[in-house]
Each structure stands twice: as C-alpha cells, then as structure tokens.
Amino acid sequence: MDQDVKDYLEVGSFIGGVIVFTKGVWEYSAANKTKRAEFLKSLASEFDSKTYFRSKRLLDDFIVSKRPNAVIKNFIDSQIDALPCYNLKQTFRDHKTAAIVDDDELMLRREADKILDFFSRLSYYFNNGLISVKELSYFDYYLQKINYQRTNYAPHEKERLEAFKLYIALYFNPIDFERLFNHKK
C-alpha cells in the first residue's frame, strides 16, 4: 500500500508540475503580448508625433509650383496643407558631387533623414522579429509611398518619390528598405 501511495504522490506531483509549468508559459506569453503591444504603441506614437509631421509631408503633400525652386520657409513653421514643388532630385544629390549649402536643401535633407532613419529602425525591428508583418501594416501607407509601385502617379509626384529612392541608395542600406517594401510577399 505504501508503494501505491508513493505512486499516486509521484503522479500527482508530475501533474501539478505540468499545471504550474503550463500556467507559467501562459503568463509569460500574455506578458510578452502586452510588452509587444506597448512597443508597437510607442513606435506608432513616435511616428504620429510632430517630430515626423514635416517628414511625412515630404512624401504626400506637395503641389506643383510655377517657380522651379519656390521658397519653402512656410513649410518649416506652419501647418499649411500643401507645399510648393521643390526639385528633390537636386536636393537629394550626392553631397560629394556638389556641396549642400542652401538652407532649404539642408532642412529638406534633415526631414528626409528623420523619416528614413525611422524606417531603418523599423527594418531592424522587423528583421529581428520584434514586430510582425501584421504590425508593420500600420506604416504601410508611407512605405508604399516611398516604394512607388503604382503606375498612375503624376509626373511631379513620381519624380519626388524617385528622389527618395535615390537618397536611400546613396545614404542608407537599400536592402533594409526592400525588406520593408516586400514584407507582404
């Protein structure tokens, strides 16, 4: 009879251990999901902050201007809905071919750097499994803007987006961006 009690205690201990282990894994998984959600929320909040407001406008709020190099000072200080067209291919040129000395060019390059640095970090997080394809979809609108796969862009819009691609090729790792662009495939 002592052997039967011992056997029951061993089986009970084993079952208790399995239950405790399962509960621990479940709690770890729940805490991990919460941390992941907090991380994604912080990324989304950062991206939606005023820090990236002007950078995102470089991608989607340009209008055509009759003046080829219209002054863009209002872009810096105001919340206007549209910007004058600016020659971004010229602005995003390789600084080794021609020095960047114009204040407007410097400002535009800083704004482009901000959003592209953010997407570089996003690529790092995505490649290391810190964010998933589903979570990356929050940023799809601007990722697809930079990738410009549509064929129905207006000529000035296509030029602007091609300038971003050129800038990425010159100053960033294009492979990181290709992974972001192709994350749904």
Number of C-alpha atoms within 10 A of each C-alpha: 6 7 8 9 10 11 12 12 12 12 12 12 12 12 12 12 12 12 12 12 12 12 12 12 12 12 12 12 12 12 12 12 12 12 12 16 14 12 14 18 12 12 16 14 11 13 18 12 10 10 13 17 14 20 20 18 16 23 18 18 15 17 14 14 12 9 10 11 13 15 13 16 12 12 19 12 9 9 10 10 11 15 20 19 22 24 16 21 17 12 19 23 17 16 11 7 7 9 9 17 9 9 10 19 18 14 16 21 18 13 20 23 17 17 21 21 13 16 19 18 13 20 23 16 14 19 15 10 10 14 18 15 13 9 15 18 12 13 15 15 11 15 20 14 18 22 18 18 11 9 7 9 12 8 8 15 20 18 15 22 21 17 20 23 19 18 22 20 14 14 12 16 11 16 12 18 22 13 15 24 19 11 17 11 6
